Amino acid sequence: MNHKTEWDLSLIYKGEVAPQIKKDLSAIKKAYLVFAKKYSKDKKHLKNDKALRKALEDYEALGKNPAGERPYLYYSYRRNLNSGDNEAQAELMKLSNFFTELSNQIEFFMLEIAKIAAPIQKKFLKSKELAPFKYMLKKIFESAKHQLSEPEEKILNLKGLPSHGMWVSGFSRLLNKQTVNFQGKDLPVSEAGSLIPTLPKEERHELHNRLMEVYRGVSDFAESEMNAILTNKKINDKLRNYKAPFEATVKEYENEAKTVKDLVASVTKNFYISHKFFKIKAEMLGEEKLFYSDRAAKVGEANIKVSFDEAVSKTISAFNSADSEFGAYVQEMFQNGQVDVFPKKGKTSGAFCSSSSTQPTFVLLNHIEDFRSLTTLAHEMCYDLHSKYSKSQRPIYEDYTIAVAEVASTFFENLVFEDAMQGLDDKQKMVLLHDKINDDISTIFRQIACFNFENE
């Protein structure tokens, strides 16, 4: 197959970019101001269901206007590919301010709907006219108790960038520029981190220690970043009257606090399972105890090198086993230049899938041709698939929480895993099953340990 391994950003803008972005920003600004002018005067929608449906459709149209998505996505993807792209960083800063100010122009709209009198709320939730928006309205009405006045909400919007976004962006850019010198090569930190588990003991510990030195070198910035973000969150939670530190996040994920607390309690009570696993892992490695650098270490060589082409082929095959349309879509992603595959200096570490209402979905990988890279590919391509089918819904319902997204992604990752296990000998299967359990320990127990740490 003809695989493209780098993002083709001409899918967003073809030709000279600057004039097109200027045109988009002018168009989206006009759309927001027209909406703001109309509904700052016309308040029929606060009492009439047909008027409210029209108002919500107009609001929805703002979200599916490509002029509102293209500029930020274009520069964001450029920065993901190269943290040293100073032009992209500068433009993102301008765009953040631009869209924050635009959002403030229509801040009143949802606040007014949230504060509709309770009897009218009940009427709207039963209205056939508003049936397509029932879930959205239910969530808006529930959120009212945590909302502030319009001027206060505008202030929080304006401070979001300097108190959170700029800290995250700044540290991410700094970290992505770092390299680790190992065996005569300067490795990007993302590649170094992925390489550690694959190495023999002495080399593993050596590379881990060198990576830790790099992290220590930027730790002052990291400390300031975390303290700034924590302080910002505490201020926001206090203003919005959230009692628990996780409450805002749980609501954002459209989950229930009791569900999360029950999960945390159950997993914490059974931490001994992970202790048992790591004891067995230490025995398999011939060690009395494990160091942090051994947490993801291989217990043996499965001698499985998965080339990029083979990883794509296996993923498509597994997706086809569920539905041929799934595999065809994955193939299309690679043919179109919507997947950036290999690690390089300055590129964002890890892997992610980025989708939007009006633009093509893009997937970022850091593929190093091992078995984990195969399962990561499958995981991220299912996010992509999920996004594709989410677009069959109204724009206001296209987005999905991480809790929902992980279900499908983990399922398809397991499909690829099971398929790849076929034809392997017992030793290879033992190694891969160890790696699978190791990942499950991280997914379940380690995540809850992180939750407990952050909560404390």
C-alpha beads as a LAMMPS data file, in Angstrom:
LAMMPS data file: protein, C-alpha beads

456 atoms
455 bonds

1 atom types
1 bond types

-500.0 500.0 xlo xhi
-500.0 500.0 ylo yhi
-500.0 500.0 zlo zhi

Masses

1 110.0

Atoms # bond

1 1 1 0.000 0.000 0.000
2 1 1 1.040 3.590 -0.522
3 1 1 1.589 4.801 3.031
4 1 1 2.286 8.425 3.777
5 1 1 4.138 8.772 7.069
6 1 1 3.914 12.537 7.606
7 1 1 0.967 14.850 8.117
8 1 1 -0.248 16.644 5.021
9 1 1 -1.427 19.958 6.452
10 1 1 -2.573 21.061 3.003
11 1 1 -5.705 19.106 3.925
12 1 1 -6.474 22.122 6.116
13 1 1 -5.076 24.931 3.981
14 1 1 -3.866 24.663 0.399
15 1 1 -1.499 27.280 -1.007
16 1 1 -0.542 30.457 0.842
17 1 1 -1.845 30.095 4.380
18 1 1 -1.755 33.593 5.891
19 1 1 -4.429 35.203 3.641
20 1 1 -6.760 32.250 4.182
21 1 1 -6.386 32.431 7.951
22 1 1 -7.052 36.161 7.883
23 1 1 -10.222 35.504 5.875
24 1 1 -11.330 32.740 8.279
25 1 1 -10.799 34.901 11.366
26 1 1 -12.779 37.722 9.812
27 1 1 -15.629 35.343 8.939
28 1 1 -15.838 33.683 12.349
29 1 1 -15.643 37.003 14.163
30 1 1 -18.532 38.318 12.091
31 1 1 -20.582 35.180 12.820
32 1 1 -20.027 35.499 16.585
33 1 1 -20.850 39.202 16.650
34 1 1 -24.037 38.689 14.632
35 1 1 -25.106 35.949 17.067
36 1 1 -24.224 38.092 20.090
37 1 1 -26.108 41.111 18.759
38 1 1 -29.209 39.068 17.976
39 1 1 -29.528 37.194 21.264
40 1 1 -28.427 39.994 23.557
41 1 1 -31.670 41.717 22.491
42 1 1 -34.027 38.892 21.532
43 1 1 -34.950 36.880 24.655
44 1 1 -37.971 34.950 23.363
45 1 1 -35.945 31.744 23.512
46 1 1 -35.920 31.891 27.298
47 1 1 -39.668 31.284 27.415
48 1 1 -40.669 29.702 24.099
49 1 1 -39.567 26.219 23.028
50 1 1 -39.613 26.920 19.270
51 1 1 -37.579 30.076 19.747
52 1 1 -35.118 28.188 21.954
53 1 1 -34.686 25.473 19.322
54 1 1 -33.855 28.125 16.707
55 1 1 -31.412 29.801 19.104
56 1 1 -29.674 26.504 19.859
57 1 1 -29.430 25.703 16.155
58 1 1 -27.802 29.090 15.584
59 1 1 -25.411 28.384 18.461
60 1 1 -24.644 24.972 17.007
61 1 1 -23.861 26.565 13.642
62 1 1 -21.023 28.531 15.232
63 1 1 -19.409 25.254 16.262
64 1 1 -19.611 23.711 12.813
65 1 1 -18.210 26.742 11.017
66 1 1 -14.833 25.606 9.583
67 1 1 -13.497 29.159 9.894
68 1 1 -13.594 28.666 13.651
69 1 1 -11.529 25.460 13.595
70 1 1 -8.992 25.690 10.790
71 1 1 -6.652 28.446 12.076
72 1 1 -5.993 27.009 15.526
73 1 1 -5.737 23.417 14.323
74 1 1 -3.242 24.321 11.595
75 1 1 -0.796 26.049 13.944
76 1 1 -1.385 23.522 16.721
77 1 1 -0.406 20.657 14.411
78 1 1 2.680 22.559 13.280
79 1 1 3.735 22.970 16.904
80 1 1 3.096 19.261 17.581
81 1 1 5.513 18.419 14.783
82 1 1 8.165 20.885 15.901
83 1 1 8.247 22.503 19.327
84 1 1 10.841 24.904 17.924
85 1 1 8.340 26.367 15.442
86 1 1 8.291 29.835 16.991
87 1 1 5.950 31.243 14.366
88 1 1 3.338 28.609 15.154
89 1 1 3.712 29.251 18.882
90 1 1 3.298 33.009 18.436
91 1 1 0.240 32.561 16.242
92 1 1 -1.325 30.140 18.717
93 1 1 -0.910 32.718 21.453
94 1 1 -2.698 35.328 19.336
95 1 1 -5.425 32.861 18.407
96 1 1 -5.983 31.869 22.036
97 1 1 -6.606 35.489 22.926
98 1 1 -8.744 36.012 19.828
99 1 1 -11.058 33.075 20.531
100 1 1 -11.248 33.818 24.259
101 1 1 -12.495 37.303 23.474
102 1 1 -14.955 35.888 20.941
103 1 1 -16.279 33.380 23.465
104 1 1 -16.768 36.175 25.937
105 1 1 -18.999 37.922 23.411
106 1 1 -21.548 35.114 23.706
107 1 1 -20.858 34.089 27.322
108 1 1 -24.271 35.435 28.333
109 1 1 -26.146 32.984 26.105
110 1 1 -25.621 29.734 28.029
111 1 1 -25.652 31.510 31.393
112 1 1 -29.125 32.861 30.695
113 1 1 -30.406 29.448 29.601
114 1 1 -28.943 27.836 32.729
115 1 1 -30.854 30.285 34.913
116 1 1 -34.260 29.730 33.315
117 1 1 -36.887 29.286 36.034
118 1 1 -37.409 25.686 37.206
119 1 1 -41.038 25.352 35.938
120 1 1 -39.981 26.438 32.433
121 1 1 -36.981 24.073 32.568
122 1 1 -39.337 21.151 33.200
123 1 1 -41.532 22.267 30.310
124 1 1 -38.546 22.501 27.951
125 1 1 -37.244 19.053 28.938
126 1 1 -40.625 17.551 28.000
127 1 1 -40.970 19.532 24.761
128 1 1 -41.055 17.518 21.517
129 1 1 -39.722 20.606 19.747
130 1 1 -36.605 20.505 21.921
131 1 1 -36.188 16.702 21.934
132 1 1 -32.901 16.832 19.910
133 1 1 -31.458 19.154 22.545
134 1 1 -32.898 17.478 25.654
135 1 1 -29.637 15.973 26.896
136 1 1 -27.747 19.207 26.269
137 1 1 -30.368 21.243 28.160
138 1 1 -30.381 18.765 31.041
139 1 1 -26.624 19.221 31.459
140 1 1 -26.892 23.019 31.189
141 1 1 -29.562 23.158 33.882
142 1 1 -27.525 20.878 36.168
143 1 1 -24.427 23.047 35.802
144 1 1 -26.183 26.257 36.851
145 1 1 -25.248 25.916 40.529
146 1 1 -21.545 26.032 39.641
147 1 1 -21.748 29.015 37.324
148 1 1 -20.823 32.569 38.244
149 1 1 -22.073 35.885 36.965
150 1 1 -21.338 36.875 33.371
151 1 1 -18.533 39.343 34.298
152 1 1 -16.949 36.726 36.576
153 1 1 -17.133 34.037 33.898
154 1 1 -15.444 36.390 31.450
155 1 1 -12.630 37.019 33.920
156 1 1 -12.087 33.269 34.378
157 1 1 -11.994 32.827 30.595
158 1 1 -9.413 35.584 30.232
159 1 1 -7.151 34.224 32.954
160 1 1 -7.284 30.659 31.623
161 1 1 -4.409 31.232 29.223
162 1 1 -1.841 32.833 31.589
163 1 1 -2.815 30.687 34.584
164 1 1 -2.942 27.335 32.789
165 1 1 -2.522 27.177 29.015
166 1 1 0.731 29.107 28.757
167 1 1 2.301 27.071 31.557
168 1 1 1.390 23.760 29.906
169 1 1 2.486 24.942 26.474
170 1 1 5.744 26.399 27.760
171 1 1 6.843 23.279 29.595
172 1 1 5.744 20.997 26.758
173 1 1 7.826 22.992 24.286
174 1 1 10.833 22.920 26.614
175 1 1 10.575 19.167 27.184
176 1 1 10.119 18.332 23.503
177 1 1 13.362 20.147 22.710
178 1 1 15.369 17.973 25.118
179 1 1 17.522 15.092 23.954
180 1 1 19.307 12.278 25.766
181 1 1 22.805 11.265 24.687
182 1 1 23.020 7.482 24.655
183 1 1 25.490 5.250 22.857
184 1 1 26.692 8.114 20.736
185 1 1 23.245 9.280 19.660
186 1 1 21.092 12.205 20.757
187 1 1 17.638 10.715 21.314
188 1 1 14.439 12.788 21.665
189 1 1 13.078 12.299 25.200
190 1 1 9.997 10.518 23.814
191 1 1 12.149 7.988 21.986
192 1 1 14.442 7.521 24.991
193 1 1 11.476 6.797 27.262
194 1 1 10.088 4.236 24.822
195 1 1 13.490 2.578 24.431
196 1 1 14.187 2.010 28.148
197 1 1 11.959 -1.079 28.646
198 1 1 13.510 -2.826 25.627
199 1 1 17.115 -2.711 26.888
200 1 1 19.179 -5.157 28.992
201 1 1 19.478 -4.312 32.710
202 1 1 22.681 -2.251 32.723
203 1 1 21.794 -0.273 29.616
204 1 1 18.241 0.173 30.859
205 1 1 19.396 1.683 34.123
206 1 1 21.976 3.834 32.358
207 1 1 19.478 5.327 29.905
208 1 1 16.916 5.794 32.675
209 1 1 19.459 7.705 34.780
210 1 1 20.415 9.891 31.834
211 1 1 16.762 10.626 31.138
212 1 1 16.257 11.516 34.800
213 1 1 19.146 13.967 34.535
214 1 1 17.365 15.672 31.657
215 1 1 14.169 15.828 33.712
216 1 1 16.063 17.204 36.704
217 1 1 17.460 19.890 34.436
218 1 1 13.957 21.190 33.731
219 1 1 12.458 20.412 37.148
220 1 1 12.415 24.020 38.350
221 1 1 10.139 24.907 35.456
222 1 1 8.040 21.792 36.049
223 1 1 7.629 22.660 39.731
224 1 1 6.479 26.178 38.897
225 1 1 4.103 24.832 36.252
226 1 1 2.456 22.344 38.616
227 1 1 2.145 24.867 41.453
228 1 1 0.609 27.433 39.101
229 1 1 -1.910 24.941 37.718
230 1 1 -2.785 23.604 41.166
231 1 1 -3.307 27.112 42.565
232 1 1 -5.432 28.054 39.571
233 1 1 -7.587 24.954 40.021
234 1 1 -8.067 25.564 43.750
235 1 1 -9.197 29.122 43.037
236 1 1 -11.634 27.970 40.357
237 1 1 -13.038 25.157 42.509
238 1 1 -13.581 27.496 45.443
239 1 1 -15.325 30.101 43.287
240 1 1 -17.563 27.465 41.699
241 1 1 -18.290 25.765 45.016
242 1 1 -16.876 22.358 44.118
243 1 1 -16.283 20.425 47.313
244 1 1 -13.985 17.629 46.090
245 1 1 -10.900 18.255 43.919
246 1 1 -12.115 15.724 41.335
247 1 1 -15.724 16.922 41.196
248 1 1 -15.317 19.325 38.261
249 1 1 -13.469 16.717 36.208
250 1 1 -16.042 14.007 36.911
251 1 1 -18.846 16.315 35.767
252 1 1 -16.858 17.272 32.674
253 1 1 -16.551 13.555 31.848
254 1 1 -20.336 13.219 32.327
255 1 1 -19.838 10.634 35.033
256 1 1 -21.024 10.342 38.626
257 1 1 -18.863 11.014 41.688
258 1 1 -20.162 7.869 43.407
259 1 1 -19.114 5.719 40.446
260 1 1 -15.597 7.122 40.552
261 1 1 -15.290 6.819 44.329
262 1 1 -16.508 3.200 44.244
263 1 1 -13.961 2.389 41.528
264 1 1 -11.130 4.070 43.453
265 1 1 -12.049 2.259 46.670
266 1 1 -12.252 -1.124 44.955
267 1 1 -8.942 -0.813 43.121
268 1 1 -7.123 0.676 46.135
269 1 1 -8.357 -2.201 48.302
270 1 1 -6.838 -4.621 45.791
271 1 1 -3.450 -2.970 45.255
272 1 1 -1.952 -6.237 46.489
273 1 1 -2.641 -7.685 43.030
274 1 1 -0.115 -5.296 41.499
275 1 1 2.335 -6.066 44.326
276 1 1 1.983 -9.770 43.530
277 1 1 2.569 -9.108 39.847
278 1 1 5.732 -7.073 40.449
279 1 1 7.081 -9.746 42.797
280 1 1 6.670 -12.325 40.032
281 1 1 8.179 -9.884 37.534
282 1 1 11.241 -9.436 39.760
283 1 1 11.667 -13.223 39.908
284 1 1 11.390 -13.450 36.122
285 1 1 14.086 -10.783 35.808
286 1 1 16.259 -12.547 38.387
287 1 1 16.191 -9.531 40.721
288 1 1 15.527 -9.225 44.435
289 1 1 13.767 -5.919 43.924
290 1 1 12.769 -3.653 41.063
291 1 1 13.883 -0.111 40.397
292 1 1 11.605 2.430 38.742
293 1 1 13.432 1.894 35.473
294 1 1 12.373 -1.781 35.646
295 1 1 8.649 -1.004 35.892
296 1 1 8.012 -1.645 32.188
297 1 1 11.082 -3.807 31.539
298 1 1 10.773 -6.805 29.270
299 1 1 11.062 -10.198 30.956
300 1 1 12.329 -11.783 27.789
301 1 1 12.657 -11.291 24.095
302 1 1 9.709 -12.185 21.968
303 1 1 11.964 -11.325 19.023
304 1 1 9.065 -9.639 17.319
305 1 1 10.055 -6.674 15.221
306 1 1 7.019 -5.065 13.688
307 1 1 7.817 -2.862 10.729
308 1 1 5.562 0.075 10.112
309 1 1 4.039 -1.488 6.976
310 1 1 3.391 -4.718 8.850
311 1 1 1.812 -2.846 11.777
312 1 1 -0.555 -1.064 9.406
313 1 1 -1.408 -4.336 7.649
314 1 1 -2.134 -6.145 10.943
315 1 1 -4.267 -3.265 12.186
316 1 1 -6.298 -3.142 8.997
317 1 1 -6.745 -6.916 9.083
318 1 1 -8.002 -6.838 12.682
319 1 1 -10.336 -3.937 11.949
320 1 1 -11.653 -5.793 8.900
321 1 1 -12.513 -8.723 11.154
322 1 1 -15.053 -6.446 12.810
323 1 1 -16.213 -4.652 9.653
324 1 1 -14.582 -4.138 6.275
325 1 1 -15.567 -0.476 6.393
326 1 1 -13.365 -0.038 9.479
327 1 1 -10.252 -1.365 7.757
328 1 1 -10.902 0.683 4.623
329 1 1 -11.085 3.852 6.686
330 1 1 -7.760 3.130 8.399
331 1 1 -6.143 2.560 5.008
332 1 1 -7.597 5.833 3.762
333 1 1 -6.037 7.710 6.710
334 1 1 -2.551 6.584 5.700
335 1 1 -3.098 7.238 2.038
336 1 1 -4.287 10.786 2.739
337 1 1 -1.384 11.853 4.959
338 1 1 -3.434 12.069 8.165
339 1 1 -0.964 10.063 10.292
340 1 1 2.478 11.296 11.366
341 1 1 4.381 8.146 12.208
342 1 1 8.009 8.360 13.336
343 1 1 9.714 10.164 16.255
344 1 1 11.960 13.129 15.636
345 1 1 13.494 15.939 17.631
346 1 1 10.966 18.558 18.642
347 1 1 7.943 16.358 17.912
348 1 1 5.350 15.891 20.647
349 1 1 5.948 12.661 22.555
350 1 1 3.493 9.796 22.889
351 1 1 0.505 9.362 20.622
352 1 1 -2.846 11.036 20.152
353 1 1 -5.810 11.417 17.829
354 1 1 -7.167 14.898 17.124
355 1 1 -10.643 15.298 15.681
356 1 1 -12.890 18.268 15.033
357 1 1 -16.335 18.912 13.641
358 1 1 -15.343 20.221 10.212
359 1 1 -11.730 19.194 9.599
360 1 1 -10.005 15.881 8.831
361 1 1 -8.920 13.815 11.807
362 1 1 -5.164 13.627 12.407
363 1 1 -3.263 10.937 14.339
364 1 1 0.216 11.391 15.820
365 1 1 2.445 8.396 16.598
366 1 1 6.047 7.820 17.644
367 1 1 6.445 4.398 16.015
368 1 1 9.686 2.523 16.797
369 1 1 8.800 -0.797 15.130
370 1 1 8.157 -2.904 18.217
371 1 1 5.060 -4.761 19.399
372 1 1 3.913 -1.901 21.624
373 1 1 3.985 0.430 18.645
374 1 1 1.613 -1.979 16.907
375 1 1 -0.943 -1.930 19.736
376 1 1 -0.570 1.853 20.106
377 1 1 -1.312 2.216 16.411
378 1 1 -4.474 0.155 16.808
379 1 1 -5.494 2.116 19.896
380 1 1 -5.143 5.512 18.223
381 1 1 -6.735 4.436 14.951
382 1 1 -9.835 3.425 16.866
383 1 1 -10.078 6.924 18.320
384 1 1 -10.015 7.993 14.696
385 1 1 -12.749 5.507 13.816
386 1 1 -14.780 6.642 16.820
387 1 1 -14.476 10.248 15.650
388 1 1 -15.638 9.292 12.163
389 1 1 -18.870 7.774 13.425
390 1 1 -19.393 10.488 16.015
391 1 1 -19.690 12.916 13.118
392 1 1 -22.967 11.257 12.195
393 1 1 -24.462 13.021 15.219
394 1 1 -25.338 16.691 15.635
395 1 1 -22.226 18.854 16.142
396 1 1 -23.135 19.482 19.790
397 1 1 -22.983 15.726 20.431
398 1 1 -19.940 14.847 18.311
399 1 1 -17.474 15.266 21.118
400 1 1 -16.979 12.410 23.553
401 1 1 -15.366 12.020 26.936
402 1 1 -12.163 10.076 27.464
403 1 1 -14.061 7.473 29.505
404 1 1 -16.245 6.676 26.501
405 1 1 -13.391 6.840 23.990
406 1 1 -11.210 4.363 25.883
407 1 1 -13.817 1.610 25.651
408 1 1 -13.686 1.339 21.870
409 1 1 -9.931 1.955 21.669
410 1 1 -9.089 -0.729 24.214
411 1 1 -11.435 -3.175 22.471
412 1 1 -9.750 -2.726 19.082
413 1 1 -6.297 -2.767 20.668
414 1 1 -7.234 -6.191 22.078
415 1 1 -8.451 -7.353 18.668
416 1 1 -5.042 -6.548 17.183
417 1 1 -3.276 -8.155 20.148
418 1 1 -5.235 -11.405 19.852
419 1 1 -4.659 -11.500 16.103
420 1 1 -0.919 -10.888 16.470
421 1 1 -0.635 -13.710 19.060
422 1 1 -1.648 -16.308 16.493
423 1 1 1.233 -18.481 15.304
424 1 1 3.659 -17.488 18.100
425 1 1 5.473 -20.052 20.232
426 1 1 4.887 -20.414 23.994
427 1 1 7.870 -18.286 24.985
428 1 1 6.788 -15.437 22.757
429 1 1 3.247 -15.670 24.091
430 1 1 4.524 -15.603 27.692
431 1 1 6.516 -12.447 27.012
432 1 1 3.627 -10.704 25.283
433 1 1 1.099 -11.747 27.922
434 1 1 3.456 -10.382 30.581
435 1 1 3.611 -7.104 28.669
436 1 1 -0.180 -7.050 28.387
437 1 1 -0.646 -7.569 32.131
438 1 1 2.064 -4.967 32.779
439 1 1 0.037 -2.483 30.726
440 1 1 -3.159 -3.446 32.541
441 1 1 -1.447 -2.827 35.882
442 1 1 -0.567 0.655 34.629
443 1 1 -4.020 1.282 33.208
444 1 1 -5.884 0.234 36.343
445 1 1 -3.731 0.276 39.468
446 1 1 -1.184 2.929 38.544
447 1 1 -3.878 5.328 37.330
448 1 1 -5.761 4.962 40.599
449 1 1 -2.513 5.474 42.524
450 1 1 -2.026 8.699 40.560
451 1 1 -5.618 9.674 41.357
452 1 1 -5.032 9.079 45.069
453 1 1 -1.819 11.122 44.957
454 1 1 -3.466 14.062 43.181
455 1 1 -6.511 13.876 45.443
456 1 1 -4.311 14.021 48.562

Bonds

1 1 1 2
2 1 2 3
3 1 3 4
4 1 4 5
5 1 5 6
6 1 6 7
7 1 7 8
8 1 8 9
9 1 9 10
10 1 10 11
11 1 11 12
12 1 12 13
13 1 13 14
14 1 14 15
15 1 15 16
16 1 16 17
17 1 17 18
18 1 18 19
19 1 19 20
20 1 20 21
21 1 21 22
22 1 22 23
23 1 23 24
24 1 24 25
25 1 25 26
26 1 26 27
27 1 27 28
28 1 28 29
29 1 29 30
30 1 30 31
31 1 31 32
32 1 32 33
33 1 33 34
34 1 34 35
35 1 35 36
36 1 36 37
37 1 37 38
38 1 38 39
39 1 39 40
40 1 40 41
41 1 41 42
42 1 42 43
43 1 43 44
44 1 44 45
45 1 45 46
46 1 46 47
47 1 47 48
48 1 48 49
49 1 49 50
50 1 50 51
51 1 51 52
52 1 52 53
53 1 53 54
54 1 54 55
55 1 55 56
56 1 56 57
57 1 57 58
58 1 58 59
59 1 59 60
60 1 60 61
61 1 61 62
62 1 62 63
63 1 63 64
64 1 64 65
65 1 65 66
66 1 66 67
67 1 67 68
68 1 68 69
69 1 69 70
70 1 70 71
71 1 71 72
72 1 72 73
73 1 73 74
74 1 74 75
75 1 75 76
76 1 76 77
77 1 77 78
78 1 78 79
79 1 79 80
80 1 80 81
81 1 81 82
82 1 82 83
83 1 83 84
84 1 84 85
85 1 85 86
86 1 86 87
87 1 87 88
88 1 88 89
89 1 89 90
90 1 90 91
91 1 91 92
92 1 92 93
93 1 93 94
94 1 94 95
95 1 95 96
96 1 96 97
97 1 97 98
98 1 98 99
99 1 99 100
100 1 100 101
101 1 101 102
102 1 102 103
103 1 103 104
104 1 104 105
105 1 105 106
106 1 106 107
107 1 107 108
108 1 108 109
109 1 109 110
110 1 110 111
111 1 111 112
112 1 112 113
113 1 113 114
114 1 114 115
115 1 115 116
116 1 116 117
117 1 117 118
118 1 118 119
119 1 119 120
120 1 120 121
121 1 121 122
122 1 122 123
123 1 123 124
124 1 124 125
125 1 125 126
126 1 126 127
127 1 127 128
128 1 128 129
129 1 129 130
130 1 130 131
131 1 131 132
132 1 132 133
133 1 133 134
134 1 134 135
135 1 135 136
136 1 136 137
137 1 137 138
138 1 138 139
139 1 139 140
140 1 140 141
141 1 141 142
142 1 142 143
143 1 143 144
144 1 144 145
145 1 145 146
146 1 146 147
147 1 147 148
148 1 148 149
149 1 149 150
150 1 150 151
151 1 151 152
152 1 152 153
153 1 153 154
154 1 154 155
155 1 155 156
156 1 156 157
157 1 157 158
158 1 158 159
159 1 159 160
160 1 160 161
161 1 161 162
162 1 162 163
163 1 163 164
164 1 164 165
165 1 165 166
166 1 166 167
167 1 167 168
168 1 168 169
169 1 169 170
170 1 170 171
171 1 171 172
172 1 172 173
173 1 173 174
174 1 174 175
175 1 175 176
176 1 176 177
177 1 177 178
178 1 178 179
179 1 179 180
180 1 180 181
181 1 181 182
182 1 182 183
183 1 183 184
184 1 184 185
185 1 185 186
186 1 186 187
187 1 187 188
188 1 188 189
189 1 189 190
190 1 190 191
191 1 191 192
192 1 192 193
193 1 193 194
194 1 194 195
195 1 195 196
196 1 196 197
197 1 197 198
198 1 198 199
199 1 199 200
200 1 200 201
201 1 201 202
202 1 202 203
203 1 203 204
204 1 204 205
205 1 205 206
206 1 206 207
207 1 207 208
208 1 208 209
209 1 209 210
210 1 210 211
211 1 211 212
212 1 212 213
213 1 213 214
214 1 214 215
215 1 215 216
216 1 216 217
217 1 217 218
218 1 218 219
219 1 219 220
220 1 220 221
221 1 221 222
222 1 222 223
223 1 223 224
224 1 224 225
225 1 225 226
226 1 226 227
227 1 227 228
228 1 228 229
229 1 229 230
230 1 230 231
231 1 231 232
232 1 232 233
233 1 233 234
234 1 234 235
235 1 235 236
236 1 236 237
237 1 237 238
238 1 238 239
239 1 239 240
240 1 240 241
241 1 241 242
242 1 242 243
243 1 243 244
244 1 244 245
245 1 245 246
246 1 246 247
247 1 247 248
248 1 248 249
249 1 249 250
250 1 250 251
251 1 251 252
252 1 252 253
253 1 253 254
254 1 254 255
255 1 255 256
256 1 256 257
257 1 257 258
258 1 258 259
259 1 259 260
260 1 260 261
261 1 261 262
262 1 262 263
263 1 263 264
264 1 264 265
265 1 265 266
266 1 266 267
267 1 267 268
268 1 268 269
269 1 269 270
270 1 270 271
271 1 271 272
272 1 272 273
273 1 273 274
274 1 274 275
275 1 275 276
276 1 276 277
277 1 277 278
278 1 278 279
279 1 279 280
280 1 280 281
281 1 281 282
282 1 282 283
283 1 283 284
284 1 284 285
285 1 285 286
286 1 286 287
287 1 287 288
288 1 288 289
289 1 289 290
290 1 290 291
291 1 291 292
292 1 292 293
293 1 293 294
294 1 294 295
295 1 295 296
296 1 296 297
297 1 297 298
298 1 298 299
299 1 299 300
300 1 300 301
301 1 301 302
302 1 302 303
303 1 303 304
304 1 304 305
305 1 305 306
306 1 306 307
307 1 307 308
308 1 308 309
309 1 309 310
310 1 310 311
311 1 311 312
312 1 312 313
313 1 313 314
314 1 314 315
315 1 315 316
316 1 316 317
317 1 317 318
318 1 318 319
319 1 319 320
320 1 320 321
321 1 321 322
322 1 322 323
323 1 323 324
324 1 324 325
325 1 325 326
326 1 326 327
327 1 327 328
328 1 328 329
329 1 329 330
330 1 330 331
331 1 331 332
332 1 332 333
333 1 333 334
334 1 334 335
335 1 335 336
336 1 336 337
337 1 337 338
338 1 338 339
339 1 339 340
340 1 340 341
341 1 341 342
342 1 342 343
343 1 343 344
344 1 344 345
345 1 345 346
346 1 346 347
347 1 347 348
348 1 348 349
349 1 349 350
350 1 350 351
351 1 351 352
352 1 352 353
353 1 353 354
354 1 354 355
355 1 355 356
356 1 356 357
357 1 357 358
358 1 358 359
359 1 359 360
360 1 360 361
361 1 361 362
362 1 362 363
363 1 363 364
364 1 364 365
365 1 365 366
366 1 366 367
367 1 367 368
368 1 368 369
369 1 369 370
370 1 370 371
371 1 371 372
372 1 372 373
373 1 373 374
374 1 374 375
375 1 375 376
376 1 376 377
377 1 377 378
378 1 378 379
379 1 379 380
380 1 380 381
381 1 381 382
382 1 382 383
383 1 383 384
384 1 384 385
385 1 385 386
386 1 386 387
387 1 387 388
388 1 388 389
389 1 389 390
390 1 390 391
391 1 391 392
392 1 392 393
393 1 393 394
394 1 394 395
395 1 395 396
396 1 396 397
397 1 397 398
398 1 398 399
399 1 399 400
400 1 400 401
401 1 401 402
402 1 402 403
403 1 403 404
404 1 404 405
405 1 405 406
406 1 406 407
407 1 407 408
408 1 408 409
409 1 409 410
410 1 410 411
411 1 411 412
412 1 412 413
413 1 413 414
414 1 414 415
415 1 415 416
416 1 416 417
417 1 417 418
418 1 418 419
419 1 419 420
420 1 420 421
421 1 421 422
422 1 422 423
423 1 423 424
424 1 424 425
425 1 425 426
426 1 426 427
427 1 427 428
428 1 428 429
429 1 429 430
430 1 430 431
431 1 431 432
432 1 432 433
433 1 433 434
434 1 434 435
435 1 435 436
436 1 436 437
437 1 437 438
438 1 438 439
439 1 439 440
440 1 440 441
441 1 441 442
442 1 442 443
443 1 443 444
444 1 444 445
445 1 445 446
446 1 446 447
447 1 447 448
448 1 448 449
449 1 449 450
450 1 450 451
451 1 451 452
452 1 452 453
453 1 453 454
454 1 454 455
455 1 455 456
